[in-house]
Amino acid sequence: MKTYSFLFLVLIINLLGYSQDPEPTDEQGVIKVIHQFFDSLETKDSLLRRQTTLDESLIWRRYSDENPVRIDSRFSKDDIPTMHALPDVKEIPKDVDIHVHNGIAVAWVPYEFWIDKKFSHCGVDVFTLFKMDGDWKIISTAYTVEKINCDRLKP
């Protein structure tokens, strides 16, 4: 009887070992990093921002509704010291389209942006990510700032 109990216990332990969650796909890893990036904005968490984005990455912004169109850029690391002073913001992704190949990924993310619980603008984020040491990191971001025709960005 003791032998059967021992074998049953060994069987259960082995089954539990094999029931672990599977390794996340690259697409799931990219989506996780993008959501962490949005969370870092909302919570003003500079550590989380550093975990998701390389300091050397560039952020490009295009004001699409202006005539002429205005474009500017900055390094991600330059945002870190002033994150705590941001107003209450929330970026809401409307859809995510991801393409992954051999350690590089691009995510196309239409979004709405809210400041102090008031709609500010919409646009599209384009994130480029590299897989580095098993983790996805944002290496560049480009986004549009649009105040009109936001309904056409909804999925």
N, C-alpha and C positions, 0 to 999 in steps of 0.2 A: 504494500500500500504506500509506503514511504517513497518507493521508487516512482510510482505513478504520480504522486503529488509533486515530486521534484521535476519530473519530465513535463508535467503540466505547467509548472511555474516557469521553466526554461522556455517552453513554447510561447507563453504569454509575453515574456520579456522580449523574445525575438520578434514577435508580431508588433509590439509597441515600437520597437526600434525601426521597423520598416514603415510604420504609419506616419512618419514625420512628413511635414509639408514639403512638397517638391521645391527645388531651387526656382526662384522667380525667373521669369523670362526677361530678356533684355527690355522688351516693351514695358513690362511691369516696373522694372528698375528705373527707366526713363520717366514714366508717369509719377513714380514716387518722388523722384528728385524735383520734378516740376511742381508738384503739390507742396513739397517742403519749401521750395523757393517762395511760393505764394504765402505759405504760413509764416515765413520769416518776415515778409512785408507786413502782414496783419498783426503779428505779435511784436514787431520791431526787434527781432532776435538776431543780432549780428553774428553770434556763434553759428546758428543754423544757416545763415546766409553763407558764411565762410565754408561750411561743410558741403554746400551744394554747388558753389561757384568758385572758379579759380580767381584769385586776386587780379591776375593779369588779363582777365577777359574784358572784352569791350562790350559796351551797351550802346546800341544805335537807336535813336528815336527819330521818327518821321511824323511831322505835323501835317497830315494829309489834307486837311480842310483849308489850310492857308494858301494864299496865292500871292507870291510864289510859295511853293512848298518849302518848309523849313526843316533842315536836318541837323542834328547835333549828336555828339558822342561823348562818352566818358568811360573811365575804367571802373570796373565793379568795386575795386578796393576803395575808391573815393566815396562810395555811398556808405561804407561801414561806420565812419565816425559820426554821421548825422542821422542814422536810422532812428535813434531814440527820440529825435525831435520831429519825426514825421507826424502828420495828423493821423487820425484813425482812418485807415484805408482797408479796402477789401477788393481783391481782384478775383473775379469769378470766371473760371474757364467755361466756355460754352460748348466746346468740343475739343478733341485732341486727335491729331493725325500724326502718327509716328512712322518714320522710316529708319531702319537700322541695318547697318552692314559693317561687319568686321571691326567692331570697336568704335564706330562713329554713328551718331544718331542725329536726326533733325526732327523737331516737333513743331507743328503748325497749330497754334492755339488761339482761336477767336476768343475774345474776353470782353467783360464789362468791368469798369473800374468805378468804385464808389469811394467818396471822401466824406467823412463825418456823416455816414448813412444817407448821403445824397449822391445821385448819379452824377458822375463827372464826365466820363467818356467811354468809348468802346475802341476796339481795334483788334489787331492780330499780333500776337507774339510769335517770333520764330526763334527757337532755341536750338543751338548746336551743342552737342555733348560728345565727350570722349569717355570711353571706359578706361579708367586708370587704376591699376592695382585692384581690380575687381569691382570698383565703384564707378558709377556714372557721375560726371562733373560737367556743369555748364561752362563752356569755353567762350561762347558769345551769345548775345541776345540782340535781336532787332525787333522793334515794335512800332506800330502806327498809333497815333492819337487822333481819334475821329469823334466828332460831336454830332454829325448828321448821318443819316442812312444806317444807323446801328441795327435796324431790324434785318438788314440783308446779311448780317454776320451770324444770325442765329441758325443753329443746325436744322 
